[in-house]
Amino acid sequence: MEHRPTDTFEHSVRIGWGDCDPAKIAYTGRLPWFALEAINAWWEDKFDGDGWFQMEFDRNVNTPFVRLEMDFVSPVTPRHRLICHVWPVKLGETSITFRVDGDQDGKLCFSTRTVSVFIQADEFRKMPPPDDMRHIIEAQIP
């Protein structure tokens, strides 16, 4: 996966007891959840509080995932905040690729790479990103 830039958006996640399994580490299935939550926080940060909900209902734009890959490096526990570093790595004609690195206590725990497709929500039809979104996203790609 790509090298992480130094100026990524950071989203903090408090890992709770209920996120963990009997081995006292976060359930594997929770890690993609944390990464997706961080991507939604990125959208909210870059678009004046508009995340996936507002994009769909206010802008008629949705970005369903078509690919998710994840590398596991170190366990996630409730001991420290999980800091998710989020950045877009590619913007295509109708798709966007994000990276999320999850760190705890300065140690990399996981890396994800996701691909989503822009669609017109009410028709579930592929579309290019709106121009105002494209402009903001392109400015964030290292």
Buried (B, 14 or more C-beta within 10 A) or exposed (E): EEEBEEEBBBBEBEBEEEBBEEEEBBEEEBBBEBBBBBBBBBBBBBBEEBBBEBBBEEBBBBBEEEEEEBEEEBBBBBEBEBBBBBBBBBBEEBBBBBBBBBBBEEEBBBBBBBBBBBBEBEEEEEBEBBEEBBEBBEEBEE
